[in-house]
Amino acid sequence: MPETPDRIELAEGLSISRLVSGLWQVADMEKGGTRLDPERGADALQDYARAGFDTFDMADHYGSAELITGRLLARHGGGGRRPVAFTKWCPEPGPMTAEVVRRGVRERLERLGVERIDLLQFHWWTFEHPAWLDALHEMKRLKEEGLIGAIGVTNFDAAHLRVAIADGVPVLTNQVSFSLVDRRAAGDLSALCRETGVRLLAYGTLSGGFLADKWLGAPEPAAISDWSRSKYKRFIDTAGGWQAFQGILRAAAEIARKHGVSISNVATRWVLEHEAVAATIIGARLGESEHRNDNLKVFGFALDVEDKARLDEAFAATKPIPGDCGDEYRRPPYLTASGDLSHHLEAIPPVFRAEPVPGRPDRWRVSSGSVWEPIAGYSRAVRVKDTIRVSGTTATHGGDRCVAPGDAGAQTTYILDKIAASIAALGGSVADVVRTRIYLGDASKWEPVSRAHGRMFGDIKPANTLVEIGNLIGDYEVEIEAEAVVS
């Protein structure tokens, strides 16, 4: 068995353990209001680092995890390899001015006690609010200033990760759920990673502890009090339920016996062997039971063709988790620890605000702030009684900037978010859309545009027309208009 975990170089000067120690359970341990002692917490992290598990993942909302890690980093005397700290910034949607972003980054720097964050990961709740691009571009500037070593994102689907990359943001990593139960990341997201070089940091690899020998043949739990486990039980239920999950456990157990390892080892190894995956994140519960020696077995074997075929057989008896990575936070079935997040998303301030049309009590309109709207005298969208009509919309951000120049698929994703926000401001939803019209400057780019349209409207299936036109202004590849009838 290896003495330390395998390592991977994510970027020049950023070498990490392929088993990252996740510190989300710090928040769980502090739920009673009592903070962990930072020095004792740092002692526990130091034990991990000495054993080669020297890469730690945390967030602004993981209790005092950043402070504890800061104490660990302060102990480094300059000799040998310094521990690596990933953290996340998860702001509420709203205006992302330079000062808002810098304040968020400054707080991370202060809590960690460092001059530069090794990897700062950004999470955004709803892509209909376009300020996520403002935040990432400001983070890019802070990276150029040396305050951020590398930029990552969390829970981004493939479509929006493509928008960020095509718009010039140097995204290095995307942290997403990936396991034997939740295999979404093996699809479009992995394909995009192969194309762009982005690497995945996989969490939920052990499904909150359910992918373990103790659950093989065990009855379905009637009640779960553990925050993390309640989340992953929702994934299991959505993937076909307890019996289908037992099929995955049986397959993993057979492979584990063959290699002399545990079910958890097999589950982690299966994720690590995906080309797009840089590392998996395994929870570290400070001062309590630790499984470092068992985790090291992950690097002492490999899955062969027979093993993968056995797992594929078990997968065939399950249902795929719907949507793409990150959808669990943004749309039903909301596979999170707290369950239905619709109340949270509805509380987010609207992107656009509707205003009445003077002298026309049956009409309301919305402006998106595009520089062209007042010049040409039109609204982004207008509602008359129960009908909403959205003007031809391009990937224009911040008044006059073209998003993702040259990438028609990415522009379509951005446009459809903008259309959805316009309709929402007038009391409708994407589900109310009955007609879309797509205008392409180059018909050869129909497929990425159509696939982006299909991701949003695949279940709704409005009437649609796609045509090639003579030309579009500047770097715009596509323009889309829509009609909705609010029932």
N, C-alpha and C positions, 0 to 999 in steps of 0.2 A: 504494500500500500504506500502511495506517495506520502512524504512527510509534510508537504505543504500543498495548497491548491495550485492548479495551473494558473498561469498569468497570461494576459493579453495586453498589447500596447494599443490603446484606443486612438491616441494621437502622439505626436512627438513629446516626450517627457511625461506622458500620462499612462503609466503602467498600472494595471489593476488586477486584483484577484478575480478569477472567473466565478467565484462564489462570493457575492457581496453580502455583507451583514446589514440587514435592514433594521432600522431603529423605530419603526412605527409603534412597537409595543411599549415604548417609553410613555407615550400618551395614555395607553391603556393602564399602565401601572400607576399613573398619576391622577387617575380619574377621581379619586377621593379627595383631591385638593392638596395632598401632601407631595411636595417635590422630592425627587430623588436627590441624594447628596451628590453634587457634581464630581467630587474627588473620588468617591467610591464607584460612581458610574464610570469614570475614566479608568479606574483600576480594572474593571471588568472588560472594557474595550481594549485595554493594553494587553490583557491575556489573549484576546482574539488576535491582535496585531502580531504578537510574538509567535503565534502559531501559523502565521502566514495569511490569516483572514484580516488583512489590513485595509480593506476598502469598505467604507461605511456610507449608507444611504439614509437620508433623513429629509425633513421638510419643515417649513415654517410653522406647521400645525402639529408636529409630533412632540408636544410637550416641551421639555427642556433638552431634547436630543441634541440640538445645535450647541447648547451651552456645555453639555457633557463632552461632546466631541471636541469643542474648543479647548477644554482642559487637557484632553489627550494630546492635541496638536501642540499645545504650549510646552509639553514635556519633551518634545523632540529637540535634541541638542544639536542637530545638524549632521550627525554621523549616521550612516546607514540610510535606509529607505524610509522616508516619512510616510505615515498613514495618509490615505486619500479620503477626502470628504466630498460626497455628493450631497447637495441639498436642493430643495424645490421651493419655488415661489408660486403661490396659488392665489392671486388677487381676485377680488370680485370684479365682474365686468363693469366697465365704466370708462371714462376718459383716461387714456394712457399717455399723459404728458411725460416729458423727459424727467420732471421732478418726481412724479409718482413712481416711475420705474426706478430711478436712482435711489429713492427712499427705501423701496423694497430691497434692493441689492445692498444698500448700505447697512440695513438692519441685519442681513445675513452675514456680512463681513464682520460686523461688531460682535454678533453672537458667537461666531466661530473664532473670533480673535485672529483673523488672517488679513493679509493685504490683497489676496486674490483667491477667488473661489475656484476650486479645481474643476467642477462641473456644476453649472446652475441649470436646473430643469424647470421648465415653465409649463403650468397647467392652466387651461382656459375652459370655462363651463359651457359657453354656447357660441358657436361659430357664426351665428347670425349677427352677433355684435362684433364688428370688424376691428375693434381696437386691439385685438390680439396681435395683428401685424405691426401696429405701432409699438407695442411692448417688445416684440422680438427684434425689431430694427433698433430700438434704443439699447437692448441688450447687446446687439452686435457692436454698437458704438462703444459700450462699456468693455466689451472684449478687446476692441482695438486699443482702448486706454490701459488695458492690463488689469482691470478689476475682476474680470471673468476669464478663466482659463479656456473653458469650452462651453458651448450652449447645447442643452438638451431640451426635449419636450416630454411630456407625460400624457398618455392616453390620447394621442393623436391618431385618427384614422389615416389610411393611406392617402385619401383625397386631399385632406388639409395639410398633411406633411408635404405633399407634392407642391401645394400652393406656397408654403413657406420656402421650400428649396428653390422653386422657380422664381420666387421674388427676391432671391439673393441672400437669404438668411443661412449662415453656415451651421446648420443643425448637425450635431455629431451623433446624438443618441435619441431614441424614443423608448420610454419606459412603459411597458404594457403588460397586461395579463396574458400568460401563455402557459398552458399545462396540458396534460393528457385529457382533461375535461374541456378546457377552453382552447381550441386550436385555431382561432381566427387569425392569429399573427402569422400562421404558416402560409396564408393566401396572398392577397394583394399587397399587404405590408411587406412581406419578405421579398416579393418581386420588386417592389420599389427600392428596398435596401440593396438588392443586387445591382440595380441600375445606378444608384446614387452613392453608395458607400456608407450610408447611415447604418448604425448598429443598434440592435435591440437590447435593452436591459429587461429581463423577464421577471415579473413578480407573480405571486399566486401559483408558483410552480408546484407546490405541495397542496394546493387547494385548502389552505387554512389548516393543514394537518390531516385532512381526510385521506390523502394519498399516502397511507402508511399501513404497516402490517396489522395494527390493532383494529382497523376497520374492516379487514377481510372477513366476510361471513358474519359480521356484526349486524344486529337489527338496526333499522333506521332510527336515529335519535328523535325522540318525541318533542323535546324542547332544547334550545341551545341558548346559553347565556353569553358565550364568548363572542365578542364583537366581530373578530375576523372570521371565525367559523360560521357565523350566521350568514355572512356574505357569500361564502363559497358553497354553502348548502343551497342557496338560490341558484347558483350556477349548475349544481348537480341536478336540481329539480328541472331546470330548463333544458338540460341535456338529455332528458328522458327518465329521470327519477332514480331512485335508489337501486333498483334491480339492474338497470343499464349500467350504473356506476359500479356495481359489484362485478359486472363483466370485465370492466377495465381493470379493476383490482385483481381479478383472477389471472388475467393475461400478464399483468405486471409481476404477480407473485411467481408464475411459472418461469418468467425470465430471470427474476431475482434468484430463485433456487439454482438455476442453471449457472449463474455467474458467482454465486456465493455472496450476494449482497442483499440489501433491503428493497422493499417496494419504493420507498422514498428515493433511494439511489437510482432506481430505474426511471422514475418520474423525472428526476433532475437531469439524468443523462440524456433522455429523449429530447428535452428542450435544448440542452447545450450542444447537441449534435447538429442543430439547424444552423446553416451557414450564416444567417443574419444575426444570430444571437451572440453577443459578446460575453454576457454573464447572466447568471440567475441571482435573484435576491432572496435570501433566506432569513427569516426573522431571528433576531437575537434578543432573548429575554434576559436582561442583565441580572446576574447573581442567582439565576435559577438553572434548571436543567439545561445542559448544553450538549450538542450532538456533533461537535467538531470532528471527532474521530470517525464517526459513521459517515459524515459528509465527505470526508477525504476519499472514501471508497469510490466515489463518483469518477475519479480520475484513474482508477485501476482496471477499468474494463470498457468495452465498446459494444454497442448493439450491432448484431449482424443482420443479414437479410431475413433470416428466419424470425428473429425477434421483432423486427419491424412489421413483418407480415402478420404475426400474431396480434400485435397491437392494432393494426389496421382492421383485422377481423372484429376486434372488440369495438372499435370506433364505429363500425358499420351498424351496430345495434343501438347507437345513440343518435341524438339529434344535434345538429350544429348549433352553437350559440348564435342567435340572430345578429345581423349587422356586422359591423367592423369594430376593431379595437376602439375603446373609449365610448361606444354607444351606450354602454351600461350607465353612464353618468348623464346622458343627454336625451334619452328616449326610452319608452317602455321596451323591455320589461324591467328596467332600472335595477340591475343586479349589483346593488351596493349593500353595505352593512345596514344602512338605515332604510333600505327599501325605496319606496316611491319618492322620487326627487322632484316631482312636478311642482310641489309647493315652493321649492327653492328656486326653480327656474322661472316660475311665474313672478317671483318677487324681484327678479333682476330688472332694472330699469329698461324701458323700451329703447331700441336703437333710434327709432324715428318717432316723431310726435305728429298725430293727425290734427288738422285744423279745419274748421268749417269754411265752406266757400261762401263769401259774403253774398247775401241776397238769395242764396239757394239752400234752404233748410234741409233738402234731401241729399246734399252733397258734402263729402269730406275729402280732403286731399293730404298728401304727404310729400315732403321734399327730402331728398337724401343728402343735400348739401353739395351736389355736383355743381361745378362752375357753369356747366352748360344749361342747367334748368332755368335760371333767371335770364340768361342771354336769349335762349330760344323760346322762353315763355311757356314752359310746360311743367307738370308735376311728375314726380316719380310714380305715383299711383293715385287713382281717384276712385272713391266709392260713391255709387249712386244706388240708393236703396240697398238691395242685397247683392249687388254686383260690384266687384273690384276689378279694375283694369290697370295693369302695370305697364308703363312705357317700356320701349326698347331699352334694355339695361346692359351696360358694358362693365368690365372689371375696372371701374374707376374708384380710386381710394383717396380720401382726404381732399376731395374737390376736383383734382385734375390729374392724379398720377395713375398710370396704367399698371395694374398688378400682373405679375408673372408674364412679362412680354415674351412672345414666342411660344407659349404653352397653352394651346386652346383648351385642353382638358382642365388645367388648373384654373384658367379664367372662367370656365363654365361653373366650376365649383363655387368660386367666389361670387359670381353673378347670381346663382340660385340662392345662396345665403342672403344676398341683398334683396332679392325678390321676396323671400320668405319673411324677412324683417319688415318690408313694406306692407305686405298683406297683414301681418300680425298687428301693425300699428293701426290698421283700419278695422280691426275686430275679426279678422279671418285667420285661416291657417293654411298650411300647404295642402292639407287634405281637402280643402275647398276648391282647389285649382281644377278647372275643367278644360282649359286650352292653353297650350304654349306654342310659340313660334320662334324658331331658331334661324338666325341669319349668319352664314359662314362666309368669310372672305376666301377660303380655300376648301373646296369640298373634300379634298383628300384627308382632311382632319376630322371627318365625321365621326370616326369611331371613339376617340377619347371624349369628344363632346357628348355623344350619345350615351356612353357609359356613365358619365357624370350625371346626365339627365336621369338615367335609369336608377342610379343610387338614391335619388330623392323621390322619384315618382314611380318606382317599380311596382308598388302596391296600389297606387292611386290611378295610374294609367289615364291621364287626361288625353284629349285629342291633341295631336301634335303635328306640326309641319316644320321640315328642315329644308332650307334652300341655300344655294350658293348665290352670292350677290357680287357685283362688280368689284367692290373694294370697301374696306373699313378704314377709318381715320387712324393714322399713327400705328402703334403697336397692337391695336385691338384685333383679336382673332375672331371674336364671336360677339353677337348681340342677341338678347333674348327678351321677349315680351310674354306676358301671361294674363289670363283672365280667371277670376274665381267667383263662385256663387256661394254666398254664405247662407247656410240653411239654419 
